[in-house]
Amino acid sequence: MNIEKEEERNKEFGKYHQISLMYIESYLKKRFKYKINIKIVDYSVESFSDIKFENLIKDFNPHIVGTTTFTPTIIDTKKALEKRC
């Protein structure tokens, strides 16, 4: 992903925490009695880098990866996921 493009997008859209993902996290933890690990990373709030994302996937080693994205970043998000997942 292009950092300059991402910073420009943040100025345009603002920075929002993904409350919908937090609802899903809460439901899953309750459903599975807290026996699962969930990590939410919001790159509209945190800065994104390919290496940081790759290390996150490598270190956390998830069984499932879910994502949300704004329309302007769909292509970049798809490429990042295909490359690392």
C-alpha positions as CSV (number, residue, x, y, z in Angstrom):
1,M,0.0,0.0,0.0
2,N,1.1,3.5,-0.7
3,I,1.6,5.4,2.6
4,E,0.9,8.8,1.0
5,K,-2.3,7.5,-0.5
6,E,-3.3,6.1,2.9
7,E,-2.6,9.3,4.7
8,E,-4.6,11.2,2.1
9,R,-7.5,8.8,2.6
10,N,-7.4,9.3,6.4
11,K,-7.7,13.0,6.0
12,E,-10.6,12.5,3.6
13,F,-12.5,9.9,5.6
14,G,-11.3,10.6,9.2
15,K,-10.2,7.9,11.6
16,Y,-12.8,5.5,12.9
17,H,-12.5,2.5,15.1
18,Q,-14.3,-0.5,13.6
19,I,-17.0,-1.0,16.1
20,S,-18.6,-3.7,13.9
21,L,-15.5,-5.8,14.2
22,M,-15.5,-5.2,18.0
23,Y,-19.1,-6.5,18.1
24,I,-18.0,-9.6,16.2
25,E,-15.1,-10.1,18.6
26,S,-17.3,-9.8,21.6
27,Y,-19.8,-12.3,20.2
28,L,-17.1,-14.9,19.3
29,K,-15.4,-14.6,22.7
30,K,-18.7,-15.1,24.5
31,R,-19.7,-17.9,22.2
32,F,-16.5,-19.8,22.6
33,K,-16.1,-19.0,26.3
34,Y,-12.9,-16.9,25.7
35,K,-11.0,-19.9,24.3
36,I,-10.1,-18.1,21.1
37,N,-7.6,-15.3,20.3
38,I,-8.8,-12.4,18.2
39,K,-6.7,-9.5,17.0
40,I,-8.3,-6.4,15.4
41,V,-5.9,-4.1,13.6
42,D,-7.3,-0.9,12.2
43,Y,-5.1,0.6,9.5
44,S,-7.3,3.7,9.3
45,V,-6.1,4.5,12.8
46,E,-2.6,2.8,12.8
47,S,-0.1,3.4,10.0
48,F,0.1,0.5,7.5
49,S,3.2,-1.0,6.0
50,D,3.5,-4.2,4.0
51,I,6.3,-5.5,6.3
52,K,4.2,-4.7,9.4
53,F,1.2,-6.5,8.0
54,E,3.3,-9.5,6.9
55,N,4.9,-9.8,10.4
56,L,1.5,-9.6,12.0
57,I,0.2,-12.5,9.9
58,K,3.4,-14.5,10.4
59,D,3.5,-13.9,14.2
60,F,-0.3,-14.3,14.9
61,N,-0.7,-17.2,12.5
62,P,-4.5,-16.9,12.2
63,H,-6.8,-19.6,11.0
64,I,-9.2,-17.0,9.6
65,V,-8.5,-13.5,8.4
66,G,-11.4,-11.0,8.0
67,T,-11.3,-7.6,6.6
68,T,-13.3,-4.5,6.0
69,T,-12.2,-1.7,3.6
70,F,-13.3,1.5,2.1
71,T,-13.9,1.5,-1.7
72,P,-10.8,3.4,-2.5
73,T,-8.6,0.8,-0.9
74,I,-10.3,-2.4,-2.1
75,I,-7.6,-3.3,-4.6
76,D,-4.7,-2.7,-2.2
77,T,-6.4,-4.7,0.5
78,K,-7.1,-7.6,-1.9
79,K,-3.4,-7.6,-3.0
80,A,-2.1,-7.5,0.5
81,L,-4.3,-10.4,1.6
82,E,-3.6,-12.5,-1.5
83,K,0.1,-12.1,-1.0
84,R,0.2,-13.1,2.6
85,C,-2.7,-15.3,3.4
